[in-house]
């Protein structure tokens, strides 16, 4: 008898929990979902006015993202060291159309892909060749300086052409997916 009364109670509890779902945002490249954003997840994006926004999603409802942003700073302790402390938190809200771009996630060996290694190597070789030629009173070969300078210029060009954000527009978009039933305030 006890087990029979427990079954309807569990069924009612599961039905009431279904109505508590929040809406979500889906970041997509054409037809493929790259990442989905839910309540409780961290989010980072560039606003249309150019400011960088990051924080924890408190709620997504009616095309609006409610974000809690924390102001964490290093503060001195009585023992002469520094420690991180939360100074304040801000409740922000944005329409999902206000997102201009989303930063790319960090990748392994990015310093090779973005040209930093070529800039350091080419510039360093040109500097060392010139410095050693002046100190040792040897001939400085212009071809060596030009080739190493060209390698550094290639690295600089790679660094400038690399995209560090996914711009929202033709290729990438953000889709709002409504999960709350009509009339529910989420």
Phi, psi and omega in degrees: 000319180296320180293326179291326179282338178286328181297311178295327179294317177294323180294317178294321179295318180291325177292322180289331179284337178293329181282356184263013181286147175262163175288171180217162175247139179242118177270121190232150169247107186055253182257001187252131178280126178270314181206146175247142181244126180240174173298135178093349180273155174274149181222143176227137176199166175259124179287161179299335178275001176098354181279149181268125182242133173214154179167191180256133179286119177274325184192148171234117184206136178050054178065011183243138177256122177262118186240140172253116181253131182258139175259101183254127181228161175274125180238146180287150175255168178296344183265008176086011176251174177246150177218152177284139178214144177277115182278318182201169170224150184236137175264115183244153173219138182221145169284145185292344175283350179279355179279120181269321179201161179238131181295146175289146176291151179296144181240155177289143179057038179293333180294338176277318183289329184265006173091000181297319180296321178292321178296315180294314182294312181293314179294320180294320180293319178297317179296312182295320179297316179292315181297313180295323178295322179287318183289317183270002180054048176249171181287135175264117183277120179297328180296322179294318179293320180293318180294314179292326174293325176294322177296318178295320178294323176297318177297320178296318178295318177299320181295319181286328182278344182290138179264126182257000180222155171266107180285135179280126182175237184289311186277316182248142176214164176244130182245130177272127180243117182276122180248342182278141177290156179299140180088351179267132182274010176068000000 
